[in-house]
Structure formats: structure tokens, C-alpha cells
Amino acid sequence: MADSVDRVFVHALNTVKKIPKTGASRPPPSDRLRLYGLYKQAMEGDVDGVMEQPTAGPGLAAEELQRERDKWDAWNSQRGLSRTEAKRRYVEALIETMHRYATTSDATELVTELEFVWNQIKHNSPSSSDSSPKAVGSAGAPHQFRQPMSGSEGPMRILSPMSEQDEAELRSQRQMDLEDDAAVDSGRASRWQGKMERAITKLSAEVAALREQITTGREWKSKKERSFPAWLGWVAWLVLRHLVVDCFILALILLWMRRRKDRRLEDLVRAALKIAREYVRKVLPSR
């Protein structure tokens, strides 16, 4: 049952990716936050140990802080749900939301397809299939074929006669054995196919979770880059880089002019350095 829910959950995620292309109206923030909380609970479990509650910090505007807190509260409101149950509720909430806000033919077709797939499995329960009983020998049963019995003396065996009914029953028994072997092979193939589908479903869910984590990391990195300390560090690095480049170019020019025995620029540099030292001595307190 969990595997079927996983498949429909992945189908629902693919449906969400197609919604912006259909021109459907955007649900209100409350519905979007509900879907977000169920999605995070389904992908990562409880919020504890995964994401800390957002707090005020440098470079984080009040509106952004409120949005992050709303997301955290929506995720935390689903605390305690198993991942399978969270996936079930996510699919049901998505279908309900799309029914209310899917206003175009493409969006209606998407929600109809998702609802059809969900209706196929939402009421499923584990069922056991009983194998068809085979005929066993009993009183009043048809005559059964008996294998020849070995004689007690010599290499010869005593064979019981076989009628046409015995031959037909033997052929029927062999046919049933062949069908049983084919059913066993088919069962093995079905189990292998089921394992492959579960592996693909799990991989799709992990890829979706990884994509979500990468997106969250990029958003947080971009917020840090827009903060005031990051901007100040960038300005300091820019100034330092220009100073290093200017000093390198000045050194090259001084070497070139010294080879030409032209000391004018060198004298100017020495005078500037002397003035700088005198200024530093006046500004800094003497020991």
C-alpha cells in the first residue's frame, strides 16, 4: 500500500510542476502553506533536528522573517505524521485545492487524471489470494493413475493397466503442473518488477528532496550575500585588490625609470612616504 501511495505522490509532484503552464489561479497563502507543510513532512519527517525555528538576524527583513516563520509553523503543524500518511494527505489536499482553483481546461484535466489515479489505490487494503485447490484422492473421487510398482524379485516390474480415462487424467495433471510452473515464473517476474518500481519511486522521491534542499540552500546563500556584512566585505576586498594592483604597477614603473636613470618619480614616492610617516607619528600616541 505504501508503494502505491509513493507512486501517486510522485505523480502529484509532477502535476504541481505542470500547474503554472496551465494558467490556473494561484491558491491563497493558507492553502499553499498547508501543502508545503505536508510536503516537507512527507519528504523529511518532523521538523525537529532538520530546521531550526527562524529568528531575527542581520540582513533579514521583517517580511522575509515572517515568511520563513510561516513555513516553519506549517511544517511543525504536521508533527508526528508518518511519511506515508503525510503523502496521502498531501495528495488529497492537492486534489481539493485544484478543484477549487483550477479554472482552465488544462488544469481541470490534470486534476481529473490525478484524482483518477488516486481513486484506484486510496481504498486498497492488503488482500490474500487463495490458490485453487487441486483434486485429491478420496472416496468417490475419479480413478487416479498409479505409478507402476516394482516387483520384489528380479529386474522385471509389474505394470498396472492404464485406461483412456487414466491417460486423460495424466495429461491433465501434467498440464496443471506446467501451469503452476508458469505461475511461479510469473510471480517471480512480478516481484522483480515490483522491486524495480519501488526502487524507482524511492529514487524519484530522494531526487525531489535533494532538489528541494539545493533550492533552500541557494536561497539562504543569496540572502547572506545580500546582507550588510557581506556587502562591506566585498567593498573591502575590492579596495584591497586595487591597492595591490596599483602598487605592482608602480613598482614596475619605478624599475623601468631607474634603468633609464630617471629619479623623478622615485623622489616623489620617497617624499610621499616621508610625509606619511610624519603624519602617522603625529596621529599615533608615542610610547
C-alpha positions in Angstrom: 0.0 0.0 0.0 2.9 2.4 0.9 4.4 1.8 -2.6 1.2 2.7 -4.3 1.0 5.9 -2.2 4.6 6.7 -3.1 3.8 6.4 -6.9 0.7 8.6 -6.6 2.7 11.1 -4.5 5.4 11.4 -7.3 2.6 11.8 -9.8 1.2 14.6 -7.7 4.6 16.3 -7.6 4.8 16.1 -11.4 1.3 17.6 -11.6 2.4 20.6 -9.5 5.2 21.2 -11.9 2.7 21.5 -14.7 0.3 23.8 -13.0 2.0 27.1 -13.8 1.8 26.3 -17.5 -1.9 25.9 -17.4 -2.7 29.4 -16.2 -4.7 28.2 -13.2 -5.4 30.8 -10.5 -3.0 30.9 -7.5 -4.3 29.5 -4.2 -4.3 31.7 -1.1 -1.2 31.6 1.2 -3.1 29.4 3.8 -3.6 26.6 1.2 -0.1 26.9 -0.1 1.4 26.7 3.4 -0.7 23.6 4.2 0.6 21.9 1.1 4.1 23.0 2.0 3.9 21.6 5.5 2.6 18.2 4.3 5.2 18.0 1.5 8.1 18.7 4.0 6.7 16.2 6.5 6.4 13.6 3.7 9.9 14.1 2.4 11.9 14.7 5.6 9.7 13.8 8.6 9.4 16.0 11.7 10.9 19.5 11.6 12.9 18.8 14.8 16.6 18.3 14.1 16.1 19.3 10.4 15.3 23.0 10.5 15.6 25.5 13.4 12.9 27.9 14.1 13.7 31.2 12.1 14.9 34.1 14.3 15.7 37.7 13.5 19.2 38.3 12.2 21.3 40.8 10.3 20.3 41.3 6.7 16.9 39.5 7.1 14.0 41.8 6.5 10.8 41.6 8.6 8.7 40.3 5.7 11.2 37.5 4.9 11.5 36.6 8.5 7.6 36.3 8.7 7.5 34.1 5.6 10.2 31.8 7.0 8.3 31.5 10.3 5.1 30.8 8.5 6.8 27.9 6.6 8.3 26.6 9.8 4.9 26.7 11.6 3.2 24.9 8.6 5.8 22.1 8.7 5.7 21.9 12.5 1.8 21.6 12.5 2.2 18.2 10.8 4.5 16.9 13.5 4.0 13.2 14.4 2.6 12.2 11.0 4.3 9.2 9.3 5.7 9.9 5.8 3.1 7.7 4.2 0.2 9.4 5.9 1.7 12.8 5.1 1.8 11.7 1.4 -1.8 10.6 1.5 -2.9 13.9 3.0 -0.8 15.9 0.5 -2.4 14.2 -2.5 -5.9 14.7 -1.0 -5.2 18.4 -0.2 -3.8 19.0 -3.6 -6.8 17.5 -5.3 -9.1 19.5 -3.1 -7.2 22.7 -3.8 -7.0 22.2 -7.6 -10.8 21.5 -7.7 -11.3 25.0 -6.2 -8.7 26.9 -8.2 -8.2 25.0 -11.4 -10.1 27.3 -13.8 -8.7 26.2 -17.2 -9.3 23.1 -19.2 -5.7 22.0 -18.9 -5.7 22.4 -15.1 -9.1 20.5 -14.9 -7.6 17.7 -17.0 -4.6 17.5 -14.7 -6.7 17.3 -11.5 -9.0 14.7 -13.1 -6.1 12.5 -14.1 -4.6 12.8 -10.6 -7.9 12.1 -8.9 -8.5 9.0 -11.1 -5.1 7.6 -10.2 -5.7 8.3 -6.5 -9.1 6.7 -6.5 -7.5 3.4 -7.8 -5.5 2.9 -4.7 -6.8 5.0 -1.8 -9.2 2.3 -0.6 -6.8 -0.6 -1.3 -6.1 -3.0 1.6 -3.7 -5.9 1.7 -5.5 -9.0 0.3 -4.6 -12.6 0.2 -5.3 -14.7 -2.8 -6.1 -18.4 -2.2 -4.7 -20.8 -4.6 -7.2 -23.1 -6.4 -7.3 -26.5 -4.6 -6.2 -29.4 -6.5 -8.1 -32.7 -6.6 -7.0 -35.1 -4.0 -7.8 -38.8 -3.8 -10.9 -39.6 -1.7 -13.8 -41.8 -1.6 -16.0 -41.3 -4.6 -13.2 -39.4 -6.4 -12.3 -40.3 -10.0 -9.9 -43.1 -10.6 -6.3 -41.9 -10.2 -3.3 -43.0 -12.2 -0.8 -45.1 -10.2 2.8 -45.4 -10.9 3.9 -49.0 -11.7 5.1 -50.9 -8.7 8.5 -52.6 -8.6 8.5 -56.3 -8.4 10.1 -58.0 -5.4 12.0 -60.5 -7.5 14.3 -59.9 -10.5 14.6 -56.8 -12.7 11.1 -57.1 -14.1 8.3 -54.8 -12.8 4.6 -55.5 -12.6 2.7 -52.8 -14.5 -1.0 -52.0 -13.9 -3.1 -51.4 -17.0 -3.9 -47.7 -18.0 -7.3 -46.9 -19.4 -8.2 -43.9 -21.6 -9.5 -42.1 -18.6 -6.1 -42.6 -16.8 -4.3 -41.2 -19.8 -6.6 -38.2 -20.0 -6.1 -37.6 -16.3 -2.4 -37.9 -16.5 -2.3 -35.3 -19.4 -4.5 -33.0 -17.3 -2.2 -33.4 -14.3 0.9 -32.6 -16.4 -0.9 -29.6 -17.8 -1.7 -28.3 -14.3 1.9 -28.8 -13.3 3.1 -26.8 -16.3 0.6 -24.0 -15.4 1.8 -24.0 -11.8 5.4 -23.6 -13.0 4.4 -20.7 -15.3 2.5 -19.1 -12.4 5.6 -19.3 -10.3 7.8 -17.8 -13.0 5.2 -15.0 -13.5 5.2 -14.4 -9.7 8.9 -14.0 -9.7 8.8 -11.6 -12.6 6.0 -9.6 -10.8 8.1 -9.5 -7.6 11.1 -8.3 -9.6 9.0 -5.7 -11.4 7.6 -4.6 -8.0 11.1 -4.2 -6.6 12.2 -2.1 -9.6 9.1 0.1 -9.3 9.7 0.7 -5.6 13.4 1.5 -6.2 12.4 4.0 -9.0 9.8 5.6 -6.7 12.2 5.9 -3.8 14.9 7.3 -6.1 12.4 9.9 -7.5 11.4 10.9 -4.0 15.0 11.3 -3.0 15.8 13.4 -6.1 12.9 15.6 -5.3 14.1 16.0 -1.7 17.6 16.8 -2.9 16.3 19.4 -5.3 14.3 21.0 -2.5 17.4 21.1 -0.3 19.6 22.6 -3.0 16.9 25.3 -3.7 16.7 26.1 0.0 20.5 26.3 0.3 20.7 28.6 -2.7 18.0 30.9 -1.3 19.8 31.1 2.1 23.1 31.8 0.3 21.6 34.5 -1.7 20.1 36.1 1.4 23.5 36.0 3.1 25.2 37.6 0.1 22.6 40.5 0.2 23.4 41.2 3.9 25.3 44.3 5.0 28.4 42.5 6.4 28.7 40.6 3.1 28.4 43.9 1.1 31.0 45.6 3.4 33.4 42.7 3.0 33.0 42.8 -0.8 33.9 46.6 -0.8 37.0 46.0 1.4 38.1 43.2 -0.9 37.7 45.4 -4.0 39.7 48.3 -2.4 42.5 45.9 -1.3 42.7 44.3 -4.8 43.0 47.8 -6.4 45.7 48.8 -4.0 47.7 45.6 -4.7 47.4 46.1 -8.4 48.4 49.8 -8.2 51.4 49.0 -6.1 52.6 46.3 -8.5 52.2 48.7 -11.5 54.1 51.5 -9.6 56.9 49.1 -8.8 57.3 48.2 -12.5 57.3 51.9 -13.5 60.0 52.7 -10.8 62.2 49.9 -12.0 61.9 51.0 -15.6 62.7 54.6 -14.8 65.6 53.6 -12.6 67.1 51.7 -15.6 66.7 54.9 -17.6 68.4 56.8 -14.7 65.4 58.9 -14.2 64.9 59.5 -10.4 62.0 62.0 -10.5 59.2 59.6 -9.8 61.3 57.8 -7.2 62.0 61.0 -5.4 58.2 61.8 -5.4 57.4 58.4 -3.9 60.1 58.8 -1.2 58.8 62.3 -0.3 55.2 60.9 -0.1 56.3 58.0 2.1 58.2 60.5 4.4 55.1 62.7 4.7 53.0 59.6 5.5 55.5 58.6 8.3 55.4 62.0 9.8 51.6 62.0 9.8 51.5 58.6 11.4 53.9 59.8 14.1 51.7 62.7 14.9 48.5 60.8 14.9 49.6 57.7 16.9 50.5 58.2 20.5 54.2 58.0 21.4 55.2 55.1 23.6 
